[in-house]
């Protein structure tokens, strides 16, 4: 199985993710988080953001195995799966490095890289969005990102049951 063809994220979750990176960007260190949700072959729906304990440095970050296991166990208990791994880079270069390839939690998730430690303002077109296929991680083109990574307003059904 590979990552689904599309990734749907609410605008609220996108904002929460950017807010979560703010303390790390102020310190000038890389950081990572995960989106959890549901998935099938066609799409993944990200519904929550999780930030594990991590070691943050200017040029990389590391998530200890125990922290990753604890976070994954909590998400799985809620019936969710990892749909994307998001992390920051210190510059505008949002390509996957060999370190990024080695640190990714699964080849079945999307990998999203934010430039400049995720500092605001952040233009959506500046992201590095990557999918695993043909034995390697590949960065999507801007057109591919526009067709596959969909940030939508949060829709709440207020009807009473």
N, C-alpha and C positions, 0 to 999 in steps of 0.2 A: 504494500500500500504506500502511496506517496501523499503529499499534501493535497487537499481538495482543490478543485479548480478555482473557487472563490472564497474569500474571507470577508465576512460581514461583521462590522464593529459599530456599536452605537457611538454617536458623538459624545455622549456622557462618558463612556468607557475610554474613549480617546483622550478626553480632557483629564480624566482621573489618572491615566498613564503618564501624561505630561506633568501633572502635579506631583506624581510619585518620584519622578526623576529630578525635580527642582532642587532638593537638598544636595544631590550628587553633583549637579551641574554647577551649583554655587561653590562647591569644594574643588571643582575641576578634576573629577575622577570619573572613570567609566563605571557604568552600573548596568544591571540587567533585571528583567522581570518576565513574567509569563502571563499570557492570556489563556484562560481555561473556558471551556464551553462544550458545545456538542459538534459532531461532525459526521459527514458521510462522504461518499466519493465526489459529490458535486460541490458541496460548500461546507464551510465551518462557520459557526456562529459563536463569536467570543462574547462571554457574558460576565467575566470577572477578571480582575488583575491581581496577581500575587507577586509579592516581592520577598524572596527568601533572604536569609542571612547570607552575607557575601563579603568578600575581601575586595575592596575597591582601590585601584591604583590609577595613576594618570594615563597609562597606556593599555591597561586591561583590567579585567575583574575576574574573580573566581568564586564559584558557588561550591562550598564543601558538600560532599556526597550526603552527609547526614541532613543538612539543611534542605537539599533537593528532595530527599526521600520523605522528610516530614511534610513538606509542602505538597508533594504529589499524593501522599496518603490522605491528607485532608481533602484535597480536591476530589480524589476518587471516591471517598466516602460520601461526597455530595452528588456523585454520579457524573462528574465532569471529567474531561480529558484535556490535555494540553493541546492547544490549536496554534499557538505562536510563541516564539521566544523573541523578546525585544531587548535590544541593548544599545548603548551609546558608543560613539567614537569621539576622539578628541578634536578631529578636524572635519573638513567637508568630505573626506574620503569615506564612503559608506559601502565599499566592497568588503566581502568576507575575507578575512585573513586566515592563514593556516590555524592560528589560535582559535578563531571563531569556529572554524570547521570542527576542531577537536572538542570544543566546549558545548556544542549544540546538544540539546537533550534528546532529540530524535530527528530522524530524516523525514518523518511524517508530519512535521509542523512547518509553519511559515517562519522565516527568520526576517525580522525587521530591524534595520540599523538606523539610528537617529544621528545626525551630524552634530558637531560642536557640543558634545555632552548633553544634547537634548535641550539646549538653551532656547528660550523664546525670543523673538517670534520664530516659529518653525514652519517653513513652507512644506506642504505635503509632497511637492515634486522633488524635494531634496532628500527624501528617504531612500534607503537601499532596501528593496524588498527582494528576498531570495527564496527560491524553491529548490528542493533536491530532485534531481533527475539525471538519468544517464550516468550514474556513478559520481556525480559532483554537485556542488551548490552553484547555482547560476543566478545572477542578478537579473530581475525583470526590467524590460525597457519601460519608459514612461507610459507608453500606450498600454502595455500589459498591466502595469500597476493600476491605471485608470479603469481597466476592464475587470480586474480581479480583486483588488482591495477596496471594499465599499464601506465608507463611513456614512452612516445614516442617522437621522434624528431618532431619539428614543421614542418609541411608540408604546403607549400604555393603554391597555384595554380597561376602561373604568366601569364596564357593565357589571352589575351585580349578578351573582350566580344563585 
